[in-house]
Amino acid sequence: MGQANKTILIILLDCLAMAFVGGLALLTRFEYSFDAIPREHIETWFRFMVLQIVITVILFWWRKMYHFVWRSVSIHDVAAMALHVFAAFGISCVAGLLFGLRLPVSVYFIMLICLLALQVGMRCFLRFYIVFANKAGRSQGRERIMVIGGGEAGRTLIQEMHGSSKVDGTICCIIDDNPQKWGKKLNGVPIVGGRNKIIETAAKLDITKIFFAIPTATAAQKREILDICKMTKCQVLALPGIYQLVNGEVSIAAMKSVQVEDLLGREPVKLNIQTLDAFLRDRIILVTGGGGSIGSELCKQIAQYSPKQLVVMDSYENNVYDLQQELKREYGADLDLVVEIASIRDKQRTYQLVEQYRPDIIFHAAAHKHVPLMEACPSEAIKNNVFGTYHVVRAAEKFGVSKFVMISTDKAVNPTNLMGATKRFCEMILQSRTGSQTEFCAVRFGNVLGSNGSVVPLFKRQIEAGGPVTITDKRIIRYFMTIPEAVQLVLEAGAMAKQSQVFVLDMGEPVRILDLAENMIRLSGLEPYVDIEIKEIGLRPGEKLYEELLMNSKYLIATDNEKIFIEDQSNLNPDDIMAGLIRLDVAVTEGGTNEEILTLMKELVPTYHAPEEVNRMVHA
């Protein structure tokens, strides 16, 4: 039955209730004898009933009493309904008296008591009927559910699950670390113990799904509990965060599959909002590569600070179109948004756009980043990453851009692949511009979870396909950061940057890719090596077993933000950089072989070594 039909049904039931209680009140007043009821009272009651129905339906509709979702009625809803019954009845009595409709006082009293019982009771009956019907239906469901968290979020979630037909299964138990709650029940569901009971209870009760309902948990607490949950072979879902509770969004729909970043245990970045506001507000900002993973998140976060104009530049129209539509929906006319389809490889077009918009700040996120592809196509990597960056750099200087922030990578540190070498050479270009009026800086960080082409989306697809999950080497370790966290730190680093600085972000503890694969399989409710095979396929071209961020380097300088450091490097001679650019241009435009290009890059980037030289130093 549709919602409109349900509303009409409830209105009809209200009308029948009012007609019924009026007749019942008269019968009761005159000792249940029709003959004893004066004819004038019957006529008065009939007119009063029509008036009462009209007033009550109008008031209930106006006050949205017919919009309540009675399958999840609460004590507050019952109180509101009772109050509106009193109000509607009172207004009806006053209106009746104004029209000369008078009945015995006892009739009014009996009518009110019966109306309260029927109109409120009818709605509570609907709620209890649906709960019991859903419980009966779910008793045959295939899911057996454990809820972690016996607080307000857990209570609200269980209440909705009890009244929802969308949950195919039975809520079997609750886990909560508060000993005072153990042995008690929450909405009829037993609280069996703390986190140490998760594995035991999951096995004992044949749990198939776990709902994590502690939105107030810190990142470390969440990781500790999820580390236990992933050993149960259950699918794990979680509320995204405390804002869900604050906004009243605790619901089944808000539950999401636990993400691998939840297992990193990283606390949210603490930003200097005032610094970022002063940096971005009322500025014209250009983001190259704005449709990519990092570029699009940059645009979303920049938009929050009310820039004068946000110019998004990208050569791939599909991604940037999606970003454009999202920002329009979010900000509408409050954001002056311009999207330009253009490639940084096109020098003339790049100069034209920078001259046209005259940005105050450029965030340069456009780059080819896939290591194996760039190993196979080194000339394309150099055309895009090196010369594309140089075009934007020169345009920034020529047209008075105040600050230029480039997105770099940990692969630029002692690079073992061409992509990392091109990014390091781009850093060198920026470090050579010490005499420029534009302040240049680069921000270097590791892998971002969920970015295009990263390992996490690949693993997800492989798990959904039933495996195998492929890793290149079981010894590989990587540093990971979420996309929003990386972009937040990029913005703050850009705000504090001075001329020709390279910023290094604290990526936390390294993660073994094998552990990542196993955790993702377990979070899907499957068992590694049993349900999903993990297959080692060998290192890709240019890949090394570990990435370096130089976090232990004596050359790092701390900043006010504990997660941002400055790498202390000597300035480079711009003439040497220009000579290198000329040699690269000759190599890529005159048909140099891949081997010749790689040899030249190793000469221009002294820290660039073959991956074999680095990997053989790592012991199994």
MITI-356741 format. One record per residue (C-alpha): residue in three letters; x, y, z; residue number from 0. Coordinates in Angstrom, 1 decimal. Layout:
 residuo     px     py     pz num
     ALA      X      Y      Z NUM
...
***
This chain:
 residuo     px     py     pz num
     MET    0.0    0.0    0.0   0
     GLY    1.4    3.4   -1.0   1
     GLN    1.9    6.2    1.5   2
     ALA   -1.0    8.2    0.1   3
     ASN   -3.4    5.3    0.5   4
     LYS   -2.1    4.7    4.1   5
     THR   -2.8    8.3    4.9   6
     ILE   -6.3    8.2    3.5   7
     LEU   -7.0    5.0    5.5   8
     ILE   -5.9    6.6    8.8   9
     ILE   -8.0    9.7    8.1  10
     LEU  -11.1    7.4    7.5  11
     LEU  -10.3    5.5   10.7  12
     ASP  -10.1    8.8   12.6  13
     CYS  -13.5    9.8   11.2  14
     LEU  -15.0    6.5   12.2  15
     ALA  -13.5    6.8   15.6  16
     MET  -15.1   10.2   16.1  17
     ALA  -18.5    9.0   14.9  18
     PHE  -18.3    5.9   17.1  19
     VAL  -17.2    7.7   20.4  20
     GLY  -20.0   10.3   19.9  21
     GLY  -22.7    7.7   19.7  22
     LEU  -21.1    5.7   22.5  23
     ALA  -20.9    8.8   24.8  24
     LEU  -24.6    9.5   24.3  25
     LEU  -25.6    5.9   24.9  26
     THR  -23.5    5.8   28.1  27
     ARG  -25.0    9.1   29.3  28
     PHE  -28.5    7.7   28.9  29
     GLU  -27.7    4.2   30.3  30
     TYR  -27.5    2.5   26.9  31
     SER  -31.1    3.2   26.0  32
     PHE  -31.8    4.6   22.5  33
     ASP  -35.3    5.5   23.5  34
     ALA  -34.0    7.6   26.4  35
     ILE  -31.8    9.8   24.2  36
     PRO  -33.7   13.1   23.4  37
     ARG  -34.1   13.7   19.7  38
     GLU  -32.6   17.2   19.9  39
     HIS  -29.4   15.6   21.4  40
     ILE  -29.1   13.2   18.5  41
     GLU  -29.4   16.1   16.0  42
     THR  -27.0   18.2   18.0  43
     TRP  -24.5   15.3   18.2  44
     PHE  -24.7   14.7   14.4  45
     ARG  -24.0   18.4   13.6  46
     PHE  -21.2   18.5   16.2  47
     MET  -19.7   15.3   14.7  48
     VAL  -19.5   16.8   11.2  49
     LEU  -17.9   20.0   12.7  50
     GLN  -15.5   17.9   14.8  51
     ILE  -14.4   15.8   11.9  52
     VAL  -13.6   18.8    9.7  53
     ILE  -11.7   20.6   12.5  54
     THR   -9.7   17.5   13.5  55
     VAL   -8.7   16.4   10.0  56
     ILE   -7.6   20.0    9.1  57
     LEU   -5.6   20.4   12.4  58
     PHE   -4.0   17.0   12.1  59
     TRP   -3.0   17.6    8.5  60
     TRP   -1.7   21.0    9.2  61
     ARG    0.4   19.7   12.2  62
     LYS    1.6   16.7   10.1  63
     MET    0.0   14.1   12.4  64
     TYR   -0.7   12.0    9.3  65
     HIS    3.0   12.1    8.3  66
     PHE    4.2   10.2   11.4  67
     VAL    6.0    6.9   10.6  68
     TRP    3.9    4.9   13.1  69
     ARG    6.0    1.8   12.7  70
     SER    8.7    3.6   14.7  71
     VAL    6.5    5.6   17.1  72
     SER    8.2    6.8   20.2  73
     ILE    6.8    8.1   23.6  74
     HIS    7.3   11.7   22.2  75
     ASP    5.1   10.8   19.2  76
     VAL    2.4    9.5   21.6  77
     ALA    2.6   12.6   23.7  78
     ALA    2.3   14.8   20.6  79
     MET   -0.7   12.8   19.4  80
     ALA   -2.5   13.1   22.7  81
     LEU   -1.9   16.8   22.8  82
     HIS   -3.3   17.2   19.4  83
     VAL   -6.4   15.2   20.3  84
     PHE   -7.0   17.5   23.2  85
     ALA   -6.5   20.6   21.0  86
     ALA   -8.8   19.4   18.2  87
     PHE  -11.5   18.4   20.7  88
     GLY  -11.2   21.7   22.6  89
     ILE  -11.5   23.7   19.4  90
     SER  -14.4   21.6   18.3  91
     CYS  -16.2   22.2   21.6  92
     VAL  -15.7   26.0   21.4  93
     ALA  -16.8   26.1   17.8  94
     GLY  -19.9   24.0   18.6  95
     LEU  -20.9   26.4   21.4  96
     LEU  -20.5   29.3   19.0  97
     PHE  -22.9   27.6   16.6  98
     GLY  -25.3   26.8   19.5  99
     LEU  -24.5   23.1   19.6 100
     ARG  -24.7   22.0   23.3 101
     LEU  -24.5   18.5   24.7 102
     PRO  -24.4   17.4   28.4 103
     VAL  -21.0   17.9   30.0 104
     SER  -20.7   14.2   30.7 105
     VAL  -21.0   13.4   27.0 106
     TYR  -18.1   15.7   26.2 107
     PHE  -16.0   14.0   28.9 108
     ILE  -16.8   10.5   27.7 109
     MET  -16.1   11.5   24.1 110
     LEU  -12.6   12.9   25.0 111
     ILE  -11.6    9.8   27.0 112
     CYS  -12.7    7.5   24.3 113
     LEU  -11.1    9.6   21.5 114
     LEU   -7.7    9.5   23.4 115
     ALA   -8.0    5.8   23.7 116
     LEU   -9.0    5.2   20.1 117
     GLN   -6.9    7.7   18.1 118
     VAL   -3.7    7.2   20.1 119
     GLY   -4.3    3.5   20.7 120
     MET   -4.9    2.9   17.1 121
     ARG   -1.6    4.3   16.1 122
     CYS    0.3    2.4   18.8 123
     PHE   -1.5   -0.8   17.7 124
     LEU   -0.2   -0.3   14.2 125
     ARG    3.3    0.1   15.5 126
     PHE    3.2   -3.0   17.7 127
     TYR    1.5   -5.0   15.0 128
     ILE    4.3   -4.2   12.5 129
     VAL    7.0   -4.9   15.1 130
     PHE    5.6   -8.4   15.8 131
     ALA    4.8   -9.1   12.2 132
     ASN    8.4   -8.2   11.2 133
     LYS    9.8  -10.2   14.1 134
     ALA    7.8  -13.2   12.9 135
     GLY    9.0  -12.7    9.4 136
     ARG   12.6  -12.2   10.3 137
     SER   12.7  -15.3   12.4 138
     GLN   12.9  -17.2    9.2 139
     GLY   15.5  -14.7    7.8 140
     ARG   19.0  -15.9    6.9 141
     GLU   20.9  -13.1    8.8 142
     ARG   21.7  -13.3   12.5 143
     ILE   22.8   -9.9   13.7 144
     MET   25.0   -8.7   16.5 145
     VAL   24.9   -5.0   17.5 146
     ILE   28.1   -3.5   19.0 147
     GLY   27.1   -0.6   21.2 148
     GLY   24.4   -0.4   23.8 149
     GLY   24.1    3.4   23.8 150
     GLU   21.7    5.8   22.2 151
     ALA   22.8    5.0   18.7 152
     GLY   22.4    1.3   19.3 153
     ARG   19.0    1.8   20.9 154
     THR   17.8    3.9   18.0 155
     LEU   19.2    1.4   15.5 156
     ILE   17.6   -1.6   17.2 157
     GLN   14.2    0.2   17.5 158
     GLU   14.2    0.9   13.8 159
     MET   15.3   -2.7   13.0 160
     HIS   12.4   -4.0   15.1 161
     GLY   10.0   -2.0   13.1 162
     SER   11.5   -2.5    9.7 163
     SER   10.8   -5.1    7.1 164
     LYS   14.1   -4.2    5.3 165
     VAL   16.2   -6.3    7.8 166
     ASP   16.3   -9.9    6.7 167
     GLY   17.2  -11.6    9.9 168
     THR   17.2  -11.6   13.7 169
     ILE   18.9   -9.3   16.1 170
     CYS   20.4  -11.8   18.5 171
     CYS   22.6   -9.9   20.9 172
     ILE   24.3   -6.6   21.9 173
     ILE   28.0   -6.1   22.8 174
     ASP   28.9   -3.2   25.2 175
     ASP   32.0   -2.6   27.2 176
     ASN   30.0   -1.1   30.2 177
     PRO   29.8   -3.9   32.8 178
     GLN   26.8   -2.3   34.4 179
     LYS   24.8   -3.2   31.2 180
     TRP   25.8   -6.8   31.1 181
     GLY   22.9   -9.2   31.6 182
     LYS   20.3   -6.6   30.9 183
     LYS   18.2   -6.1   27.8 184
     LEU   17.9   -3.2   25.4 185
     ASN   14.6   -3.1   23.4 186
     GLY   14.2   -6.8   24.3 187
     VAL   17.7   -7.7   23.0 188
     PRO   20.2   -9.1   25.6 189
     ILE   23.5   -7.4   26.3 190
     VAL   25.8  -10.4   26.6 191
     GLY   29.1   -8.7   27.5 192
     GLY   32.1   -6.6   26.3 193
     ARG   34.3   -6.8   23.3 194
     ASN   36.1   -9.9   24.7 195
     LYS   32.8  -11.8   24.0 196
     ILE   32.5  -10.9   20.3 197
     ILE   34.3  -13.9   18.9 198
     GLU   32.8  -16.4   21.4 199
     THR   29.2  -15.1   21.0 200
     ALA   29.4  -14.9   17.2 201
     ALA   30.3  -18.6   17.1 202
     LYS   27.8  -19.6   19.8 203
     LEU   24.9  -17.7   18.2 204
     ASP   25.8  -18.4   14.6 205
     ILE   26.1  -14.6   13.9 206
     THR   26.4  -13.7   10.2 207
     LYS   26.4   -9.9   10.4 208
     ILE   27.7   -7.3   12.8 209
     PHE   26.4   -3.7   13.2 210
     PHE   29.0   -1.4   14.7 211
     ALA   26.9    1.4   16.4 212
     ILE   29.3    3.5   18.4 213
     PRO   29.6    6.7   16.4 214
     THR   31.4    8.4   19.4 215
     ALA   34.3    5.9   19.3 216
     THR   37.7    7.3   18.5 217
     ALA   39.7    6.0   15.5 218
     ALA   41.9    3.9   17.8 219
     GLN   38.9    2.4   19.7 220
     LYS   37.1    1.6   16.5 221
     ARG   40.2   -0.1   15.0 222
     GLU   40.6   -2.2   18.2 223
     ILE   37.0   -3.5   18.0 224
     LEU   37.0   -4.0   14.3 225
     ASP   40.3   -5.9   14.5 226
     ILE   38.3   -8.4   16.7 227
     CYS   35.2   -8.3   14.4 228
     LYS   37.2   -9.2   11.3 229
     MET   38.2  -12.5   13.0 230
     THR   34.5  -13.7   13.2 231
     LYS   33.9  -14.3    9.5 232
     CYS   30.9  -11.9    9.7 233
     GLN   30.1   -9.1    7.4 234
     VAL   30.6   -5.8    9.4 235
     LEU   28.6   -2.6    8.9 236
     ALA   29.1    0.6   10.8 237
     LEU   27.7    4.1   11.3 238
     PRO   30.1    6.6    9.6 239
     GLY   30.5    8.9   12.6 240
     ILE   29.2   10.9   15.5 241
     TYR   27.5   13.4   13.2 242
     GLN   25.0   10.7   12.3 243
     LEU   23.9   10.7   15.9 244
     VAL   23.8   14.5   16.2 245
     ASN   21.8   14.9   13.0 246
     GLY   19.4   12.2   13.9 247
     GLU   20.5   10.0   11.0 248
     VAL   21.0    6.8   13.0 249
     SER   19.2    4.3   10.8 250
     ILE   19.7    1.2    8.8 251
     ALA   20.1    3.3    5.7 252
     ALA   23.1    5.1    7.3 253
     MET   24.9    1.8    7.9 254
     LYS   27.8    1.3    5.6 255
     SER   30.3   -1.5    5.0 256
     VAL   33.3   -1.0    7.2 257
     GLN   36.1    0.6    5.1 258
     VAL   39.7   -0.5    5.3 259
     GLU   40.6    3.0    6.5 260
     ASP   38.7    2.3    9.7 261
     LEU   41.4   -0.3   10.5 262
     LEU   44.2    2.3   10.2 263
     GLY   43.2    3.9   13.5 264
     ARG   44.2    7.4   12.4 265
     GLU   42.6   10.2   14.3 266
     PRO   41.0   13.0   12.3 267
     VAL   43.3   15.8   11.1 268
     LYS   43.1   19.0   13.3 269
     LEU   43.0   21.9   10.9 270
     ASN   43.8   25.6   11.5 271
     ILE   40.5   26.8   10.2 272
     GLN   41.4   30.5   10.6 273
     THR   44.6   30.0    8.6 274
     LEU   42.8   28.2    5.8 275
     ASP   40.0   30.7    5.7 276
     ALA   42.5   33.6    5.3 277
     PHE   44.3   31.6    2.6 278
     LEU   41.3   30.7    0.4 279
     ARG   38.4   33.1    1.1 280
     ASP   37.8   35.6   -1.7 281
     ARG   40.7   34.2   -3.8 282
     ILE   40.6   33.1   -7.4 283
     ILE   41.8   29.5   -7.3 284
     LEU   42.8   27.2  -10.2 285
     VAL   43.0   23.5   -9.8 286
     THR   44.6   21.5  -12.6 287
     GLY   43.6   17.8  -12.8 288
     GLY   40.5   18.9  -10.9 289
     GLY   38.5   15.8  -12.0 290
     GLY   40.9   13.3  -10.5 291
     SER   40.8   11.8   -7.0 292
     ILE   42.9   14.4   -5.3 293
     GLY   41.9   17.2   -7.6 294
     SER   38.2   16.7   -7.1 295
     GLU   38.5   16.5   -3.3 296
     LEU   40.6   19.7   -3.4 297
     CYS   37.8   21.5   -5.2 298
     LYS   35.2   20.2   -2.7 299
     GLN   37.2   21.4    0.3 300
     ILE   38.2   24.7   -1.3 301
     ALA   34.5   25.4   -2.0 302
     GLN   33.8   25.3    1.7 303
     TYR   35.9   28.4    2.2 304
     SER   34.0   30.7   -0.2 305
     PRO   36.6   31.5   -2.8 306
     LYS   36.0   34.4   -5.1 307
     GLN   36.1   32.0   -8.1 308
     LEU   37.0   28.3   -8.5 309
     VAL   38.4   27.3  -11.9 310
     VAL   38.6   23.6  -12.5 311
     MET   40.9   22.4  -15.4 312
     ASP   41.0   18.9  -16.6 313
     SER   41.5   17.1  -19.9 314
     TYR   39.0   14.3  -19.1 315
     GLU   35.4   15.6  -19.3 316
     ASN   33.5   12.7  -17.6 317
     ASN   35.0   13.1  -14.1 318
     VAL   35.0   16.8  -14.1 319
     TYR   31.4   16.9  -15.3 320
     ASP   30.4   14.8  -12.2 321
     LEU   32.3   17.2  -10.0 322
     GLN   30.6   20.2  -11.6 323
     GLN   27.2   18.8  -11.0 324
     GLU   28.0   17.9   -7.4 325
     LEU   29.3   21.4   -6.6 326
     LYS   26.3   23.0   -8.3 327
     ARG   23.9   20.9   -6.2 328
     GLU   25.8   21.7   -3.0 329
     TYR   26.5   25.4   -3.5 330
     GLY   24.4   26.7   -6.3 331
     ALA   24.9   30.4   -7.1 332
     ASP   27.0   30.8   -3.9 333
     LEU   30.0   29.3   -5.7 334
     ASP   31.4   31.0   -8.8 335
     LEU   32.5   27.8  -10.5 336
     VAL   34.2   27.5  -13.9 337
     VAL   35.1   24.3  -15.6 338
     GLU   37.7   24.3  -18.5 339
     ILE   38.5   21.2  -20.5 340
     ALA   42.1   21.5  -21.3 341
     SER   45.4   19.7  -21.0 342
     ILE   48.5   21.1  -19.3 343
     ARG   50.5   19.6  -22.2 344
     ASP   49.0   22.3  -24.4 345
     LYS   51.3   25.3  -23.6 346
     GLN   49.2   27.9  -25.5 347
     ARG   45.9   26.8  -23.9 348
     THR   47.5   26.7  -20.4 349
     TYR   48.8   30.2  -20.8 350
     GLN   45.5   31.4  -22.2 351
     LEU   43.5   30.1  -19.2 352
     VAL   45.9   31.5  -16.6 353
     GLU   45.9   34.9  -18.3 354
     GLN   42.1   34.9  -18.6 355
     TYR   41.3   34.0  -15.0 356
     ARG   44.4   35.5  -13.3 357
     PRO   44.3   33.0  -10.3 358
     ASP   45.8   34.0   -7.0 359
     ILE   46.6   30.4   -6.2 360
     ILE   47.2   27.3   -8.4 361
     PHE   46.9   23.8   -7.0 362
     HIS   48.6   21.6   -9.5 363
     ALA   47.2   18.0   -9.3 364
     ALA   47.3   17.0  -13.0 365
     ALA   49.7   14.2  -13.7 366
     HIS   50.1   10.7  -15.0 367
     LYS   50.6    8.5  -11.9 368
     HIS   50.4    4.8  -12.9 369
     VAL   53.8    3.3  -12.4 370
     PRO   53.8    0.4  -14.8 371
     LEU   52.1    2.4  -17.6 372
     MET   54.6    5.1  -17.3 373
     GLU   57.4    2.6  -17.4 374
     ALA   56.1    1.4  -20.8 375
     CYS   55.5    5.0  -22.1 376
     PRO   58.3    7.2  -20.7 377
     SER   57.9    9.9  -23.3 378
     GLU   54.3   10.4  -22.4 379
     ALA   55.1   10.6  -18.7 380
     ILE   57.7   13.3  -19.4 381
     LYS   55.4   15.3  -21.8 382
     ASN   52.6   15.4  -19.2 383
     ASN   54.3   15.4  -15.9 384
     VAL   57.5   17.4  -16.6 385
     PHE   56.6   19.7  -19.5 386
     GLY   53.0   20.0  -18.4 387
     THR   54.2   21.1  -15.0 388
     TYR   56.7   23.5  -16.5 389
     HIS   54.0   25.1  -18.7 390
     VAL   51.8   25.8  -15.6 391
     VAL   54.9   27.1  -13.7 392
     ARG   55.8   29.6  -16.4 393
     ALA   52.2   30.7  -16.8 394
     ALA   52.0   31.3  -13.1 395
     GLU   55.1   33.4  -13.1 396
     LYS   54.1   35.3  -16.2 397
     PHE   50.6   36.2  -15.0 398
     GLY   51.3   37.0  -11.4 399
     VAL   50.0   34.0   -9.5 400
     SER   50.9   34.4   -5.8 401
     LYS   51.2   30.8   -4.8 402
     PHE   51.7   27.5   -6.6 403
     VAL   51.2   24.2   -4.8 404
     MET   52.1   21.0   -6.5 405
     ILE   50.9   17.5   -5.5 406
     SER   53.9   15.2   -5.3 407
     THR   54.4   11.7   -4.1 408
     ASP   56.6    9.5   -1.8 409
     LYS   57.7    7.8   -5.1 410
     ALA   59.7   10.9   -5.7 411
     VAL   62.0   10.0   -2.8 412
     ASN   64.9    7.9   -4.2 413
     PRO   62.7    6.9   -7.2 414
     THR   62.9    3.5   -8.7 415
     ASN   60.5    4.2  -11.5 416
     LEU   60.0    6.8  -14.2 417
     MET   56.8    8.2  -12.7 418
     GLY   58.6    8.9   -9.4 419
     ALA   61.6   10.4  -11.3 420
     THR   59.3   12.8  -13.2 421
     LYS   57.7   14.0  -10.0 422
     ARG   61.1   14.5   -8.4 423
     PHE   62.2   16.5  -11.4 424
     CYS   59.1   18.6  -11.1 425
     GLU   60.1   19.2   -7.4 426
     MET   63.5   20.3   -8.7 427
     ILE   61.9   22.7  -11.1 428
     LEU   60.0   24.4   -8.2 429
     GLN   63.1   24.4   -6.0 430
     SER   65.0   26.3   -8.7 431
     ARG   62.6   29.2   -8.8 432
     THR   63.9   31.0   -5.8 433
     GLY   64.0   34.4   -7.6 434
     SER   60.4   34.2   -8.7 435
     GLN   57.6   36.5   -7.5 436
     THR   55.4   33.4   -7.3 437
     GLU   55.8   31.2   -4.2 438
     PHE   56.3   27.6   -5.3 439
     CYS   56.0   24.5   -3.1 440
     ALA   55.4   20.8   -3.4 441
     VAL   53.5   18.5   -0.9 442
     ARG   54.7   15.0   -0.8 443
     PHE   52.6   12.1    0.5 444
     GLY   52.0    8.4    0.0 445
     ASN   49.1    6.3   -1.3 446
     VAL   45.6    7.5   -0.8 447
     LEU   42.9    5.0   -0.1 448
     GLY   40.2    4.7   -2.7 449
     SER   41.9    6.9   -5.4 450
     ASN   41.6    6.0   -9.0 451
     GLY   43.8    3.1   -9.9 452
     SER   44.8    2.5   -6.2 453
     VAL   45.0   -1.0   -4.7 454
     VAL   41.8   -0.8   -2.6 455
     PRO   39.3   -0.4   -5.4 456
     LEU   41.1   -3.2   -7.2 457
     PHE   40.9   -5.5   -4.2 458
     LYS   37.2   -4.7   -3.8 459
     ARG   36.5   -5.7   -7.4 460
     GLN   38.4   -8.9   -7.1 461
     ILE   36.6   -9.8   -3.9 462
     GLU   33.2   -9.1   -5.4 463
     ALA   34.2  -11.3   -8.4 464
     GLY   35.1  -14.2   -6.1 465
     GLY   38.8  -13.8   -6.3 466
     PRO   41.6  -14.3   -6.5 467
     VAL   43.0  -11.1   -4.9 468
     THR   46.3  -10.4   -6.5 469
     ILE   49.3   -8.8   -4.8 470
     THR   52.7   -8.3   -6.5 471
     ASP   54.8   -9.4   -3.5 472
     LYS   53.9  -10.4    0.0 473
     ARG   56.7   -8.3    1.5 474
     ILE   55.5   -5.0    0.0 475
     ILE   54.7   -2.2    2.5 476
     ARG   53.0    1.1    1.7 477
     TYR   52.0    4.2    3.6 478
     PHE   48.3    5.1    3.3 479
     MET   46.1    8.1    4.0 480
     THR   42.5    8.9    3.2 481
     ILE   41.8   11.3    0.4 482
     PRO   40.1   13.9    2.6 483
     GLU   43.0   13.8    5.1 484
     ALA   45.6   14.2    2.4 485
     VAL   43.8   17.1    0.9 486
     GLN   43.3   18.8    4.2 487
     LEU   47.0   18.6    4.9 488
     VAL   47.8   19.8    1.3 489
     LEU   45.7   22.9    1.9 490
     GLU   47.3   23.7    5.3 491
     ALA   50.8   23.1    3.9 492
     GLY   49.9   25.5    1.0 493
     ALA   48.8   28.1    3.4 494
     MET   52.1   28.0    5.4 495
     ALA   54.4   27.5    2.4 496
     LYS   57.3   29.8    1.6 497
     GLN   59.4   29.9   -1.5 498
     SER   60.7   26.6   -3.0 499
     GLN   59.7   24.3   -0.1 500
     VAL   59.0   20.6   -0.2 501
     PHE   56.5   19.5    2.4 502
     VAL   56.4   15.9    3.7 503
     LEU   53.2   14.6    5.3 504
     ASP   53.3   12.2    8.2 505
     MET   51.6    9.1    6.8 506
     GLY   51.6    7.2   10.1 507
     GLU   52.6    3.5   10.3 508
     PRO   53.3    1.5    7.1 509
     VAL   50.8   -1.1    6.1 510
     ARG   51.7   -4.5    4.6 511
     ILE   49.7   -5.0    1.4 512
     LEU   49.2   -8.6    2.3 513
     ASP   47.6   -7.6    5.6 514
     LEU   45.4   -5.1    3.7 515
     ALA   44.2   -7.8    1.4 516
     GLU   43.4  -10.2    4.2 517
     ASN   41.6   -7.5    6.2 518
     MET   39.4   -6.5    3.2 519
     ILE   38.5  -10.1    2.7 520
     ARG   37.6  -10.6    6.3 521
     LEU   35.5   -7.4    6.4 522
     SER   33.5   -8.8    3.6 523
     GLY   32.6  -11.8    5.8 524
     LEU   34.9  -14.2    4.0 525
     GLU   38.0  -16.1    5.0 526
     PRO   41.3  -15.5    3.2 527
     TYR   42.8  -18.6    1.5 528
     VAL   39.5  -20.5    2.1 529
     ASP   36.8  -18.4    0.4 530
     ILE   39.1  -16.0   -1.5 531
     GLU   42.5  -16.9   -2.7 532
     ILE   45.4  -14.4   -2.4 533
     LYS   47.8  -14.8   -5.3 534
     GLU   51.3  -13.4   -5.6 535
     ILE   52.0  -12.3   -9.2 536
     GLY   55.5  -10.7   -8.9 537
     LEU   56.7   -7.1   -8.8 538
     ARG   55.6   -4.8  -11.6 539
     PRO   58.1   -2.8  -13.7 540
     GLY   59.5    0.0  -11.6 541
     GLU   58.0   -1.2   -8.3 542
     LYS   59.9   -1.3   -5.1 543
     LEU   59.1   -3.2   -1.9 544
     TYR   58.8   -0.1    0.2 545
     GLU   58.3    3.6   -0.2 546
     GLU   60.3    6.2    1.6 547
     LEU   58.9    9.4    3.2 548
     LEU   62.2   10.4    5.0 549
     MET   60.2   10.8    8.2 550
     ASN   63.4    9.9   10.1 551
     SER   65.6   12.2    8.1 552
     LYS   67.6   14.7   10.1 553
     TYR   66.8   17.1    7.3 554
     LEU   63.1   17.4    8.2 555
     ILE   61.9   20.6    9.9 556
     ALA   58.8   20.5   12.1 557
     THR   55.9   22.9   11.5 558
     ASP   53.0   24.0   13.8 559
     ASN   51.0   21.0   12.4 560
     GLU   52.4   17.8   13.9 561
     LYS   51.6   16.0   10.6 562
     ILE   53.4   18.4    8.3 563
     PHE   57.2   18.6    7.9 564
     ILE   59.5   20.6    5.6 565
     GLU   62.3   18.9    3.9 566
     ASP   65.4   21.0    4.1 567
     GLN   67.0   20.9    0.7 568
     SER   69.5   23.2   -1.1 569
     ASN   68.3   25.4   -3.9 570
     LEU   69.0   24.3   -7.4 571
     ASN   70.5   26.3  -10.3 572
     PRO   67.7   27.3  -12.7 573
     ASP   70.2   27.1  -15.6 574
     ASP   70.9   23.5  -14.9 575
     ILE   67.2   22.7  -14.8 576
     MET   66.7   24.5  -18.1 577
     ALA   69.5   22.6  -19.7 578
     GLY   67.9   19.4  -18.5 579
     LEU   64.5   20.4  -19.9 580
     ILE   66.1   21.1  -23.3 581
     ARG   67.7   17.7  -23.3 582
     LEU   64.5   16.0  -22.4 583
     ASP   62.6   17.9  -25.1 584
     VAL   65.1   16.7  -27.7 585
     ALA   64.8   13.1  -26.4 586
     VAL   61.0   13.0  -26.5 587
     THR   60.4   15.0  -29.7 588
     GLU   63.2   13.4  -31.8 589
     GLY   62.2    9.8  -31.2 590
     GLY   64.6    8.8  -28.4 591
     THR   64.2    5.2  -27.4 592
     ASN   62.7    4.3  -24.0 593
     GLU   66.2    3.2  -22.8 594
     GLU   67.7    6.5  -23.9 595
     ILE   65.0    8.5  -22.0 596
     LEU   65.4    6.4  -18.9 597
     THR   69.2    6.8  -19.0 598
     LEU   68.8   10.6  -19.4 599
     MET   66.3   10.8  -16.4 600
     LYS   68.8    8.9  -14.2 601
     GLU   71.4   11.5  -15.1 602
     LEU   69.0   14.5  -14.4 603
     VAL   67.7   13.0  -11.2 604
     PRO   70.7   11.7   -9.3 605
     THR   68.6    9.7   -6.7 606
     TYR   66.9    7.7   -9.5 607
     HIS   68.0    4.0   -9.3 608
     ALA   66.8    0.8  -10.8 609
     PRO   64.3   -1.0   -8.5 610
     GLU   66.5   -4.1   -8.4 611
     GLU   69.2   -2.0   -6.6 612
     VAL   66.8   -1.1   -3.8 613
     ASN   64.8   -4.3   -3.6 614
     ARG   67.8   -6.6   -3.1 615
     MET   68.5   -4.7    0.1 616
     VAL   65.2   -5.8    1.6 617
     HIS   65.4   -9.2    3.1 618
     ALA   62.5  -11.6    3.1 619
***
